[in-house]
Amino acid sequence: MSTTTTVTVQHRQPLGLNLEPRIGQLDKHGFLFGKKLTASMSPLLHDVVYQELGLNWEQIRLDSTDMNLFLRLIRDPKFYGMCSLSGTTRLGHPANHS
């Protein structure tokens, strides 16, 4: 039995970070966005859930408060959502908002 994978390449503006190779290998990605995130268990917990569900997804820890960067990141077609530093604000993809 063989499996065929179809990949659709979409032109997108570079993020300006060294994230493209990492993101390119994922089906979907999100970010934990803010400052002083090294102690956060959120990316690890998300990774455990994604692996258990068989999803090729990742929540990436992004130590930044750069709003322009944030606005570029949420436009990526593989983006599924973002959590703020406090973890109380979930931000979804712009297409999911009215």
Backbone as numpy.savetxt, mean C-alpha at the origin, in Angstrom:
# Nx Ny Nz CAx CAy CAz Cx Cy Cz
-1.19 -29.60 -15.82 -2.04 -28.42 -15.82 -1.14 -27.20 -15.82
-1.45 -26.24 -16.68 -0.66 -25.01 -16.73 -1.50 -23.84 -16.28
-0.82 -22.82 -15.83 -1.48 -21.61 -15.38 -0.99 -20.45 -16.23
-1.90 -19.60 -16.66 -1.55 -18.42 -17.43 -1.84 -17.19 -16.60
-0.88 -16.31 -16.53 -1.04 -15.06 -15.80 -1.02 -13.91 -16.79
-1.99 -13.04 -16.70 -2.04 -11.86 -17.55 -1.72 -10.65 -16.70
-0.77 -9.87 -17.16 -0.38 -8.66 -16.45 -0.74 -7.46 -17.31
-1.47 -6.52 -16.74 -1.80 -5.28 -17.44 -0.90 -4.20 -16.90
-0.13 -3.57 -17.76 0.77 -2.51 -17.35 0.07 -1.19 -17.57
0.00 -0.40 -16.52 -0.62 0.91 -16.60 0.45 1.96 -16.40
0.41 3.02 -17.21 1.37 4.11 -17.04 0.99 4.87 -15.79
1.97 5.09 -14.94 1.72 5.86 -13.73 2.92 6.71 -13.41
2.69 7.78 -12.70 3.75 8.68 -12.31 4.61 8.00 -11.25
5.95 8.03 -11.40 6.81 7.43 -10.38 6.54 8.05 -9.01
6.64 7.25 -7.98 6.36 7.72 -6.63 7.47 8.59 -6.07
8.66 8.53 -6.66 9.76 9.31 -6.15 10.44 8.64 -4.97
10.10 7.41 -4.69 10.70 6.63 -3.62 11.25 5.36 -4.22
11.97 4.61 -3.45 12.47 3.32 -3.93 11.44 2.23 -3.64
10.17 2.51 -3.85 9.09 1.56 -3.59 8.64 0.81 -4.82
8.95 1.32 -6.01 8.43 0.72 -7.24 8.74 -0.77 -7.37
9.99 -1.23 -7.11 10.25 -2.67 -7.23 9.42 -3.50 -6.25
9.27 -3.00 -5.05 8.51 -3.72 -4.02 7.02 -3.77 -4.37
6.47 -2.63 -4.76 5.06 -2.53 -5.12 4.76 -3.33 -6.39
5.71 -3.32 -7.32 5.52 -4.02 -8.58 5.28 -5.51 -8.43
5.73 -6.10 -7.33 5.56 -7.53 -7.10 4.25 -7.86 -6.38
3.51 -6.84 -5.98 2.28 -7.04 -5.20 1.04 -6.84 -6.05
-0.05 -7.52 -5.66 -1.34 -7.29 -6.30 -1.98 -6.00 -5.78
-1.85 -5.77 -4.48 -2.38 -4.56 -3.83 -1.43 -4.17 -2.71
-1.45 -2.90 -2.34 -0.64 -2.43 -1.23 -1.33 -1.28 -0.52
-1.00 -1.15 0.74 -1.46 -0.03 1.54 -0.27 0.52 2.30
-0.49 1.56 3.06 0.59 2.18 3.81 0.16 2.47 5.23
1.10 2.35 6.14 0.99 2.91 7.47 1.81 4.18 7.38
1.16 5.32 7.47 1.75 6.61 7.13 1.84 7.48 8.37
3.01 8.01 8.66 3.19 8.90 9.81 4.64 8.92 10.25
4.87 9.33 11.47 6.22 9.40 12.02 6.35 8.45 13.21
7.59 8.00 13.43 7.93 7.12 14.56 7.10 5.85 14.54
7.17 5.14 13.42 6.34 3.96 13.22 7.03 2.63 13.52
8.29 2.67 13.91 9.05 1.43 14.03 8.45 0.45 15.03
7.75 0.94 16.04 7.17 0.05 17.05 5.80 -0.50 16.63
5.25 -0.02 15.55 3.91 -0.45 15.14 3.90 -1.91 14.70
2.95 -2.65 15.20 2.76 -4.05 14.81 1.80 -4.19 13.62
1.23 -3.08 13.18 0.22 -3.12 12.13 0.69 -3.82 10.85
1.87 -3.47 10.28 2.28 -4.17 9.07 2.44 -5.68 9.26
3.00 -6.09 10.40 3.14 -7.52 10.68 1.78 -8.20 10.78
0.86 -7.60 11.50 -0.47 -8.19 11.65 -1.19 -8.28 10.30
-1.09 -7.24 9.50 -1.70 -7.27 8.17 -1.08 -8.37 7.32
0.26 -8.50 7.37 0.93 -9.53 6.58 0.47 -10.93 6.96
0.28 -11.17 8.25 -0.19 -12.48 8.70 -1.58 -12.78 8.12
-2.46 -11.80 8.18 -3.82 -11.98 7.64 -3.78 -12.20 6.13
-3.01 -11.38 5.42 -2.93 -11.52 3.96 -2.38 -12.88 3.56
-1.35 -13.35 4.26 -0.79 -14.66 3.94 -1.82 -15.76 4.19
-2.53 -15.67 5.30 -3.54 -16.68 5.64 -4.66 -16.71 4.59
-4.99 -15.55 4.04 -6.04 -15.47 3.01 -5.51 -15.74 1.60
-4.20 -15.92 1.48 -3.61 -16.18 0.17 -3.53 -14.96 -0.72
-3.50 -13.77 -0.12 -3.45 -12.52 -0.88 -2.00 -12.06 -1.05
-1.67 -11.58 -2.21 -0.36 -11.00 -2.47 -0.44 -9.49 -2.22
-0.71 -9.15 -0.97 -0.89 -7.77 -0.53 0.13 -7.47 0.56
0.37 -6.18 0.79 1.27 -5.78 1.88 0.90 -4.39 2.36
1.02 -4.20 3.68 0.93 -2.86 4.25 2.37 -2.42 4.49
2.77 -1.32 3.87 4.15 -0.85 3.92 4.25 0.29 4.93
5.21 0.17 5.82 5.47 1.22 6.81 6.16 2.38 6.11
5.57 3.57 6.16 6.13 4.74 5.48 6.26 5.88 6.48
7.48 6.11 6.94 7.76 7.11 7.95 7.83 8.49 7.29
6.70 9.16 7.20 6.63 10.46 6.53 5.37 11.20 6.94
5.44 12.52 6.88 4.25 13.36 7.03 4.10 14.27 5.82
4.76 13.94 4.73 4.76 14.73 3.50 3.41 14.58 2.80
2.59 15.61 2.83 1.25 15.54 2.26 1.27 15.38 0.74
2.24 16.00 0.05 2.34 15.83 -1.39 2.64 14.37 -1.75
3.51 13.74 -0.98 3.79 12.32 -1.18 2.52 11.51 -0.95
1.81 11.80 0.11 0.55 11.11 0.41 -0.42 11.20 -0.77
-0.57 12.40 -1.33 -1.50 12.59 -2.44 -1.07 11.82 -3.69
0.23 11.65 -3.91 0.71 10.84 -5.03 0.46 9.36 -4.77
0.71 8.91 -3.55 0.58 7.49 -3.22 -0.85 6.97 -3.38
-1.83 7.78 -3.02 -3.21 7.29 -3.07 -3.75 7.17 -4.49
-3.02 7.66 -5.47 -3.46 7.57 -6.86 -2.93 6.32 -7.56
-2.08 5.57 -6.90 -1.55 4.36 -7.51 -2.68 3.35 -7.71
-2.78 2.72 -8.89 -3.88 1.79 -9.16 -3.90 0.55 -8.26
-2.78 0.21 -7.64 -2.73 -0.95 -6.75 -2.97 -0.58 -5.29
-3.19 0.66 -5.00 -3.38 1.15 -3.64 -4.74 0.71 -3.10
-4.77 0.15 -1.87 -6.05 -0.24 -1.27 -6.44 0.60 -0.07
-5.50 1.26 0.58 -5.86 2.07 1.74 -4.65 2.46 2.55
-4.87 3.31 3.53 -3.77 3.81 4.33 -4.27 4.05 5.75
-3.40 3.79 6.71 -3.70 4.11 8.10 -2.79 5.24 8.54
-3.32 6.11 9.37 -2.50 7.19 9.92 -1.68 6.66 11.08
-0.79 7.47 11.59 0.04 7.11 12.73 -0.81 6.65 13.91
-1.91 7.33 14.17 -2.73 6.99 15.32 -3.50 5.70 15.11
-3.67 5.31 13.84 -4.42 4.10 13.55 -5.92 4.29 13.64
-6.38 5.49 13.95 -7.81 5.72 14.09 -8.44 6.25 12.82
-7.61 6.68 11.87 -8.12 7.22 10.63 -7.77 6.28 9.49
-8.77 5.71 8.84 -8.51 4.87 7.67 -8.89 5.66 6.44
-7.97 5.67 5.51 -8.18 6.41 4.28 -8.22 5.42 3.14
-9.29 5.39 2.40 -9.42 4.45 1.29 -9.01 5.06 -0.03
-9.16 4.30 -1.07 -8.83 4.75 -2.41 -9.82 5.85 -2.80
-9.33 6.91 -3.50 -10.22 8.03 -3.86 -11.45 7.59 -4.65
-11.34 6.52 -5.43 -12.47 6.05 -6.22 -13.60 5.51 -5.34
-13.30 5.18 -4.09 -14.29 4.62 -3.18 -15.03 5.67 -2.37
-14.68 6.94 -2.58 -15.33 8.02 -1.84 -16.29 8.77 -2.75
-17.37 9.27 -2.17 -18.33 10.05 -2.95 -17.92 11.50 -2.99
